[in-house]
Amino acid sequence: MAAVLSGLGGVTSATPAAATAVFQNGFENPTATVGSFDLYSAGQQMGVWTVTRDDVHLIGAGFWQSSEGVQSLDLDGGLNGAIKTSINITPLLSYKVSYDLAGNPASGPTIKTGKVLVNGNVAQSFAFDITGKSLSNMGYVHKSFLILLTTSSKLNLEFSSTTNPAGFGPVLDNVRVESCLLVLCHGQPAVRL
Ligand SMILES: [Ca+2]
């Protein structure tokens, strides 16, 4: 037992003691047009994210309810968009990936769908029903999954819309990645790579 605790202590010291998240982003940068939204297209950088397919809408303050800060993201611009970022992690530690999910309530389809990929593999598919939701009552739900990367020190995190028809897509906010040494994680990793 002492040996195990010693080992864990060594790993813990490699991460910032005060940090609870190794990654946190709620689409607050760059600043989007207040009361409106800005289009970002494939290949463009949007803060820490790169748009990897078609386009997305970065939603400005006051356009609709956010779950964190004042801005959020519609994964559909005119088409089904996707965004990606790369996060440094420690191999063989479990991480909890979480995000807040809603859907653009301005138009159908009623069910907005998409998926989260980790290093190119689907880690979680998601769906959100906009029935009864509005710009001022987005109805965000908190989603999460656990991940264990056995060799890679990079967690390439990608969100991709599969909403059909495209144009009014899944809404994301408050994306976080936390080390399970710093938060209590329940369950088994959804993905082991
Ligand atoms: Ca936000």
Residues whose N, C-alpha, C, O or C-beta is under 5 A from the ligand:
A	BS01	CA	G26 F27 E28 S66 E68 G69 V70 Q71 S72 D173 N174
